[in-house]
Amino acid sequence: MYRNISLIVTTVAFTVVYKAHYSVSTALEAESSRQGLHTELPFHIGDDSDELIDTGAEDAFDDGVEKMLEADQNEDEFDKGTPGIDFLGIGYDSIFGNTLGDEDSLLDPGYRAPIINFSWRKNAEGYSPSLKAVYPLHGWVRPVYSCGRSSKEIQNLDELKKAFSASAELKGDVPSASFSASAKYKKEAANIAHKRERVYLHSDICIRYQAGIPLNIPWDTTGEFNEAVNALEPLDDAVKYLCSINDLQDNATKQDCAPLKRWINFFQIFGTHYVHQLLLGGKLVQTLKFDASALESLKSSGVDVNLAIASSLGSVNASAEGRRTANAAKIDEIGSKSITVIGGEMPNLPITNEEYATWGNSVAENPMPIGMSAESIKRLLKKELKDSYTLALYKYAELNGIAYEMLNKIAGNTGGLMMEIKNGQPTISYNSDANGAKCSKGQKILLGFSLLLDKDGTIVALIPCKTGANQCNVPMNKVEIRSVSWAICTSGLQPNISQVSDVTSQNNKVATASCPHGAIVQFGIEVRGRGGNLVSVNPCKKGVQSCKTEPVPRQTAAVWIVCSRDAENTTEVNLVTEIVPQSKKVQCGKDEIVIGGKEKCSRL
């Protein structure tokens, strides 16, 4: 039974005093001296003696499967299994990744050495239900018949990073410098940031197989991976300040940085993630690049530049193609065009609809990975190494990638978390039937939270809004939950932050939110409630590693913090909050300005 709750929540107003600036030391054109990896995946075909659970007798159903395969399949052909599945269970480097492919090898430079040690067998457990594919024990392979195409102009650095990471879904820790270490990205980033170049991409994709492994199984890992993990040591938080980029690049590494150097070498060999799902098929990417000033001159002369580019990329219909005049040929004179084909057979040029169809049909025989999902390697590490993984990962990203601050410097922008909040769009929702605060089209969440209360007004959760998402998450299964969601939405690049929260419960009397290893609190809030009312909302202290609150009896409490590894170099933020019985404005102090929030009260 519901009862009326007299609960007033004021939206948090952020204020800032500008006291410091970011310092940037990463060089844009720095190239990695890392050597290439040449490691083969160690397959082995299991027999009955390799069973995880010895049944003691051969399954009669397995005999039937073998006979069906002998009758319906050429043995040599079937022994090939599913082409491209070798990429399942291998490492992936989120910093060096580029799903568009490297200029030299054409493959994604993020793939690394094998991590998961699979067992393979030719019996009922090793074949797909259709008997058309072999897959690793406890894994799966299923056929997919799907093709699509898209065209897009890359107009800014945010869109460039999206293009490089479009076919990769990474879980766990993903630094803001991800997908920025490849030579191709660094080259394109400088040209696009300074608007010297216009880049157009046209992608044709055909998917033939989907393969994967469940994450709830304690997978066996390769001997090489185990040996490398055993050589890793827990890192002290002081490593963040003691070990500079020069220390990591220097062969004569000082003793304090030797453990971190081993982590860096580990990432270079095995990456930061491991692949647990694959899309296998073919990808045909056409890239057009133009000198920006030359393209504008051509446009001024009356040439329909957009139509000419679309025609050159093969993304116009027949009627529009007929309108292409000799002027369109001038497009080819001022630009360069490259074609990358991954999977299938190379089509003849020009790529007509007929050639596209021929290429699509060839993908089934020669599929390659064109999309993947990867889980953090942290999941495979011992508990005592998990925090060190996070600290080492961000040092690895700093060493090789292009950080948010450097990208802003390249583009001539004044960036930083406080500036992003100031230029962002606050959004709030409440009593919205499980619909959290949502950003406008073209924007994404930078930071925020959803405060959840039960039918009695008791605080049950304070959930961070995921950075980069379009909407705050409010659990749909809690039908009697009411919520207030608040977020700051921004467009473009976003600084690297972490959001952490905690709430008290019967078994957890103190709400404590701690920053990841190597990061400190930028700002945050402590919320306390009692008897269906909020009794206090206080700011967390800046510059510490955690924030906690211990409510008095019959109170519930929650904590939410925003963490950054560069917080000591950023401006100071002051949270101003009030619990009021009616609508009331919150005000900044002297020499402070509002950088995020709404002067609005919400009644639950």
DODO-167110 format. One record per residue (C-alpha): x, y, z; residue in three letters. Coordinates in pm, whole numbers, padded with zeros to 5 digits, always signed. Layout:
# DODO-167110
XYZala;...
This chain:
# DODO-167110
+00000+00000+00000met;+00141+00337-00101tyr;+00135+00640+00123arg;+00216+01000+00038asn;+00577+01087+00099ile;+00661+01449+00165ser;+01012+01446+00029leu;+01176+01740-00142ile;+01494+01698-00340val;+01686+01992-00475thr;+01902+01935-00775thr;+02269+01964-00697val;+02429+02288-00819ala;+02798+02272-00899phe;+03023+02570-00847thr;+03382+02616-00936val;+03678+02837-00862val;+03944+02816-01132tyr;+04275+02746-00963lys;+04486+02529-01193ala;+04534+02404-01545his;+04609+02068-01698tyr;+04970+01994-01779ser;+05031+01788-02093val;+05351+01601-02170ser;+05248+01333-02421thr;+05388+01382-02772ala;+05139+01331-03054leu;+05377+01190-03312glu;+05548+00948-03074ala;+05566+00603-03229glu;+05568+00279-03036ser;+05892+00082-03046ser;+05707-00234-02958arg;+05798-00536-03164gln;+05535-00737-03345gly;+05404-01058-03198leu;+05407-01387-03383his;+05228-01642-03169thr;+05019-01933-03290glu;+04709-02046-03110leu;+04778-02384-02942pro;+04483-02601-03051phe;+04441-02958-02936his;+04171-03205-03029ile;+04035-03384-02723gly;+03931-03749-02703asp;+03745-03935-02430asp;+04049-03923-02201ser;+04036-03541-02217asp;+03680-03516-02087glu;+03632-03266-01806leu;+03393-03521-01654ile;+03480-03880-01739asp;+03156-04057-01828thr;+03328-04395-01816gly;+03175-04502-02146ala;+03141-04367-02496glu;+02809-04198-02569asp;+02606-04384-02831ala;+02478-04049-02956phe;+02834-03952-03045asp;+02855-04253-03279asp;+02539-04137-03453gly;+02678-03788-03497val;+03001-03922-03645glu;+02809-04137-03897lys;+02594-03841-04003met;+02903-03629-04054leu;+03074-03899-04257glu;+02770-03923-04481ala;+02703-03551-04524asp;+03043-03387-04513gln;+03376-03422-04679asn;+03604-03517-04390glu;+03895-03297-04497asp;+03667-02999-04542glu;+03495-03040-04206phe;+03821-03085-04021asp;+03889-02719-04099lys;+03624-02626-03843gly;+03497-02267-03855thr;+03748-02042-04035pro;+03851-01743-03826gly;+03756-01895-03490ile;+04127-01889-03399asp;+04070-01529-03284phe;+03837-01644-03004leu;+04002-01636-02661gly;+04304-01432-02767ile;+04419-01106-02610gly;+04315-00761-02731tyr;+04492-00431-02670asp;+04236-00156-02610ser;+04499+00116-02653ile;+04643+00003-02988phe;+04315-00132-03128gly;+04183-00007-03463asn;+03886-00195-03607thr;+03932-00023-03945leu;+04259-00211-03987gly;+04626-00119-03992asp;+04764+00048-04305glu;+05031-00220-04350asp;+04882-00548-04225ser;+04517-00443-04287leu;+04424-00633-03967leu;+04320-00477-03640asp;+04656-00407-03464pro;+04492-00469-03127gly;+04493-00850-03147tyr;+04748-01016-02918arg;+04870-01358-02801ala;+04633-01644-02700pro;+04500-01640-02344ile;+04222-01901-02317ile;+04335-02263-02360asn;+04046-02442-02532phe;+03965-02811-02555ser;+03835-02935-02890trp;+03664-03265-02969arg;+03490-03431-03259lys;+03178-03561-03085asn;+02831-03437-02991ala;+02976-03173-02756glu;+03205-03033-03022gly;+02962-02975-03309tyr;+02698-02708-03353ser;+02333-02823-03351pro;+02325-02795-03731ser;+02636-03021-03753leu;+02792-02756-03978lys;+03064-02620-03747ala;+03317-02724-03485val;+03347-02512-03173tyr;+03549-02531-02849pro;+03412-02727-02555leu;+03158-02511-02367his;+03165-02253-02648gly;+02925-02202-02938trp;+02914-02120-03309val;+02603-02030-03504arg;+02546-01926-03865pro;+02443-01571-03950val;+02338-01440-04291tyr;+02342-01062-04277ser;+02488-00779-04486cys;+02471-00401-04459gly;+02640-00080-04571arg;+02689+00270-04434ser;+02856+00597-04533ser;+02979+00874-04305lys;+03199+01180-04299glu;+03446+01197-04011ile;+03412+01556-03893gln;+03588+01563-03555asn;+03810+01365-03319leu;+03518+01209-03135asp;+03379+01065-03461glu;+03729+00946-03557leu;+03760+00746-03235lys;+03411+00603-03285lys;+03510+00488-03634ala;+03824+00319-03502phe;+03632+00140-03224ser;+03299+00081-03401ala;+03331-00298-03424ser;+03467-00356-03073ala;+03275-00378-02747glu;+03508-00361-02447leu;+03403-00429-02088lys;+03570-00331-01763gly;+03841-00065-01744asp;+03868+00129-02071val;+04087+00444-02053pro;+03992+00755-02250ser;+04310+00700-02454ala;+04173+00372-02592ser;+04200+00318-02970phe;+04442+00611-02998ser;+04788+00450-03007ala;+04795+00322-03366ser;+05006+00519-03612ala;+04700+00556-03834lys;+04497+00723-03560tyr;+04773+00965-03463lys;+04817+01071-03824lys;+04446+01120-03890glu;+04385+01293-03555ala;+04626+01575-03636ala;+04480+01632-03983asn;+04117+01629-03870ile;+04176+01840-03560ala;+04337+02114-03767his;+04070+02074-04037lys;+04335+02020-04301arg;+04161+01712-04432glu;+03809+01584-04502arg;+03762+01209-04457val;+03470+00997-04581tyr;+03415+00630-04497leu;+03194+00378-04674his;+03165+00034-04514ser;+03011-00284-04653asp;+02982-00565-04397ile;+02865-00925-04433cys;+02839-01150-04124ile;+02863-01527-04170arg;+02923-01671-03821tyr;+02884-01569-03460gln;+03104-01747-03206ala;+03152-01711-02834gly;+03227-01852-02492ile;+03034-01793-02166pro;+03206-01584-01900leu;+03070-01776-01601asn;+03312-02068-01652ile;+03661-02070-01492pro;+03847-02106-01820trp;+04189-02267-01839asp;+04456-02024-01958thr;+04769-02090-02163thr;+05099-02172-01998gly;+05258-01860-02143glu;+04986-01642-01994phe;+05014-01812-01654asn;+05390-01767-01652glu;+05357-01397-01736ala;+05094-01341-01464val;+05311-01514-01203asn;+05586-01262-01278ala;+05360-00965-01197leu;+05374-00790-00860glu;+05121-00574-00674pro;+05196-00205-00730leu;+05215+00063-00467asp;+05007+00375-00529asp;+05327+00582-00521ala;+05423+00432-00859val;+05185+00682-01017lys;+05412+00969-00910tyr;+05753+00797-00902leu;+05748+00653-01254cys;+05734+00901-01539ser;+05694+00826-01908ile;+06070+00873-01951asn;+06133+00616-01678asp;+05918+00361-01861leu;+06082+00432-02196gln;+06434+00415-02054asp;+06596+00072-02083asn;+06783+00134-01758ala;+06462+00153-01557thr;+06509+00264-01198lys;+06438-00004-00940gln;+06112+00152-00814asp;+05963+00126-01164cys;+06074-00229-01248ala;+05744-00390-01131pro;+05544-00144-01343leu;+05769-00214-01642lys;+05677-00583-01616arg;+05309-00487-01629trp;+05375-00279-01941ile;+05549-00573-02107asn;+05258-00796-02007phe;+05010-00564-02183phe;+05229-00553-02493gln;+05216-00932-02522ile;+04864-01020-02404phe;+04678-00690-02432gly;+04429-00549-02185thr;+04125-00768-02265his;+04044-01113-02402tyr;+03796-01187-02682val;+03488-01382-02571his;+03258-01317-02868gln;+03333-01289-03240leu;+03151-01183-03552leu;+03312-01362-03847leu;+03257-01253-04204gly;+03384-00983-04436gly;+03433-00609-04428lys;+03499-00384-04726leu;+03599-00029-04630val;+03648+00251-04883gln;+03816+00568-04757thr;+03818+00900-04942leu;+04048+01179-04825lys;+04052+01535-04958phe;+04246+01849-04894asp;+03986+02061-04716ala;+04061+02386-04899ser;+04063+02216-05240ala;+03727+02056-05168leu;+03576+02391-05071glu;+03708+02547-05393ser;+03550+02270-05597leu;+03223+02320-05414lys;+03236+02694-05484ser;+03275+02624-05856ser;+02931+02463-05862gly;+03017+02094-05832val;+02770+01887-05629asp;+03041+01758-05398val;+02817+01541-05183asn;+02667+01361-05484leu;+03009+01311-05643ala;+03153+01165-05322ile;+02852+00937-05272ala;+02885+00815-05630ser;+03257+00751-05589ser;+03184+00544-05279leu;+02905+00351-05449gly;+02634+00473-05213ser;+02387+00633-05458val;+02099+00477-05645asn;+02081+00437-06021ala;+01881+00755-06084ser;+02123+00967-05886ala;+02417+00798-06056glu;+02278+00912-06390gly;+02309+01274-06278arg;+02682+01240-06222arg;+02854+01467-06472thr;+03212+01520-06579ala;+03251+01762-06289asn;+03234+01469-06049ala;+03552+01331-06199ala;+03732+01631-06051lys;+03675+01474-05710ile;+03927+01206-05797asp;+04183+01470-05895glu;+04195+01638-05555ile;+04156+01334-05331gly;+04292+00989-05259ser;+04097+00668-05228lys;+04189+00345-05052ser;+04005+00014-05029ile;+04054-00239-04750thr;+03905-00587-04779val;+03900-00819-04476ile;+03745-01159-04541gly;+03626-01300-04872gly;+03799-01253-05207glu;+03916-00917-05339met;+03647-00780-05574pro;+03725-00632-05912asn;+03723-00256-05949leu;+03504-00059-05979pro;+03292-00219-05710ile;+02955-00249-05878thr;+02649-00414-05725asn;+02742-00734-05908glu;+03097-00727-05769glu;+02960-00657-05424tyr;+02732-00961-05447ala;+03019-01181-05566thr;+03236-01065-05277trp;+02953-01124-05028gly;+02913-01482-05149asn;+03287-01546-05106ser;+03285-01438-04741val;+03148-01774-04623ala;+03459-01956-04746glu;+03711-01709-04606asn;+03560-01531-04304pro;+03769-01308-04078met;+03687-01133-03748pro;+03494-00814-03825ile;+03350-00751-03480gly;+03414-00868-03127met;+03331-00833-02758ser;+03613-00850-02505ala;+03626-00880-02128glu;+03894-00720-01910ser;+04193-00942-01829ile;+04142-00825-01471lys;+03871-01092-01452arg;+04140-01363-01489leu;+04381-01223-01230leu;+04424-01304-00863lys;+04254-01070-00618lys;+04581-00916-00502glu;+04662-00805-00859leu;+04328-00652-00959lys;+04391-00301-00822asp;+04741-00301-00968ser;+04598-00394-01307tyr;+04395-00072-01309thr;+04689+00147-01211leu;+04921-00020-01464ala;+04660+00003-01740leu;+04632+00380-01709tyr;+05010+00415-01707lys;+05020+00199-02022tyr;+04759+00424-02182ala;+04955+00734-02082glu;+05272+00585-02229leu;+05128+00490-02569asn;+04794+00659-02633gly;+04670+01012-02684ile;+04493+01133-02374ala;+04186+01355-02367tyr;+04397+01654-02265glu;+04636+01610-02559met;+04349+01571-02806leu;+04204+01898-02681asn;+04541+02064-02718lys;+04571+01935-03075ile;+04227+02071-03157ala;+04305+02404-02993gly;+04032+02357-02731asn;+04036+02442-02362thr;+03927+02117-02204gly;+03904+01963-01863gly;+03634+01808-01650leu;+03513+02139-01508met;+03492+02297-01853met;+03300+01996-01985glu;+03052+02028-01697ile;+03019+02402-01752lys;+02948+02355-02123asn;+02729+02050-02064gly;+02352+02023-02044gln;+02202+01925-01707pro;+01906+01688-01718thr;+01683+01554-01443ile;+01392+01311-01420ser;+01183+01185-01129tyr;+00888+00953-01073asn;+00941+00839-01432ser;+00839+00475-01417asp;+01194+00343-01444ala;+01302+00599-01704asn;+01619+00773-01590gly;+01747+01113-01701ala;+01806+01111-02077lys;+02041+01319-02291cys;+01934+01505-02602ser;+02014+01359-02943lys;+02386+01383-03020gly;+02485+01405-02653gln;+02598+01145-02400lys;+02623+01129-02024ile;+02942+01259-01866leu;+02843+01194-01505leu;+02536+01165-01288gly;+02337+00938-01060phe;+01995+00785-00995ser;+01871+00796-00634leu;+01628+00508-00573leu;+01377+00493-00287leu;+01125+00226-00195asp;+00753+00280-00124lys;+00836+00383+00234asp;+01086+00645+00120gly;+01392+00445+00231thr;+01709+00490+00025ile;+01779+00159-00150val;+02040+00259-00409ala;+02245+00543-00553leu;+02345+00425-00901ile;+02604+00614-01112pro;+02490+00705-01462cys;+02730+00536-01703lys;+02969+00774-01876thr;+02909+00766-02251gly;+02555+00628-02224ala;+02248+00812-02350asn;+02034+00753-02042gln;+02070+00683-01671cys;+01990+00328-01564asn;+01696+00268-01331val;+01625-00103-01264pro;+01300-00205-01431met;+01233-00501-01201asn;+01177-00290-00892lys;+00814-00197-00957val;+00769-00013-00628glu;+01085+00190-00664ile;+01073+00565-00722arg;+01372+00758-00840ser;+01538+01091-00901val;+01798+01089-01179ser;+02037+01375-01247trp;+02310+01391-01510ala;+02534+01624-01707ile;+02525+01556-02083cys;+02802+01657-02323thr;+02895+01606-02686ser;+03236+01520-02825gly;+03537+01385-02636leu;+03502+01316-02265gln;+03769+01319-01991pro;+03860+00995-01822asn;+03670+00966-01494ile;+03535+00692-01269ser;+03209+00703-01075gln;+03167+00489-00763val;+02876+00455-00520ser;+02770+00258-00214asp;+02461+00232+00007val;+02397+00104+00358thr;+02196-00211+00424ser;+02130-00459+00703gln;+02472-00615+00645asn;+02650-00293+00549asn;+02625-00029+00820lys;+02871+00215+00658val;+02843+00343+00301ala;+03193+00373+00153thr;+03287+00463-00204ala;+03655+00424-00294ser;+03829+00545-00609cys;+04012+00293-00829pro;+04380+00241-00754his;+04574+00555-00847gly;+04275+00794-00859ala;+04139+01043-00607ile;+03802+01206-00540val;+03711+01509-00751gln;+03378+01562-00585phe;+03081+01364-00456gly;+02786+01357-00220ile;+02676+01183+00100glu;+02300+01134+00127val;+02113+01034+00444arg;+01745+00956+00489gly;+01507+00861+00769arg;+01136+00787+00782gly;+01066+00875+00421gly;+01260+01203+00427asn;+01607+01310+00324leu;+01777+01456+00628val;+02111+01563+00479ser;+02304+01591+00153val;+02670+01681+00208asn;+02970+01708-00026pro;+03260+01463-00017cys;+03609+01594+00044lys;+03824+01651-00264lys;+04170+01497-00299gly;+04118+01187-00085val;+04090+00825-00199gln;+03743+00753-00062ser;+03429+00900+00088cys;+03214+00735+00352lys;+02920+00806+00577thr;+02793+00618+00883glu;+02430+00698+00960pro;+02279+00696+01307val;+02025+00424+01396pro;+01708+00419+01183arg;+01884+00614+00908gln;+01990+00492+00563thr;+02274+00647+00368ala;+02443+00643+00028ala;+02761+00785-00125val;+02844+00883-00485trp;+03185+01010-00598ile;+03357+01115-00920val;+03724+01011-00939cys;+04010+01117-01164ser;+04377+01030-01185arg;+04464+01393-01255asp;+04248+01546-00987ala;+04544+01719-00823glu;+04585+01930-01139asn;+04220+02023-01184thr;+04008+02308-01060thr;+03840+02288-00723glu;+03468+02215-00719val;+03218+02297-00447asn;+02883+02120-00421leu;+02599+02332-00290val;+02291+02141-00170thr;+01987+02212+00040glu;+01687+02013+00166ile;+01392+02253+00156val;+01016+02221+00222pro;+00935+02414-00092gln;+01090+02553-00407ser;+01408+02746-00336lys;+01719+02855-00523lys;+02068+02748-00427val;+02341+03007-00464gln;+02715+03007-00522cys;+02966+03166-00292gly;+03172+03473-00368lys;+03397+03443-00676asp;+03223+03118-00774glu;+03003+03035-01071ile;+02750+02761-01143val;+02895+02507-01383ile;+02626+02238-01367gly;+02282+02196-01220gly;+01929+02333-01233lys;+01757+02571-00996glu;+01468+02330-00964lys;+01304+02129-00687cys;+01132+01795-00741ser;+00861+01648-00520arg;+00854+01269-00491leu;
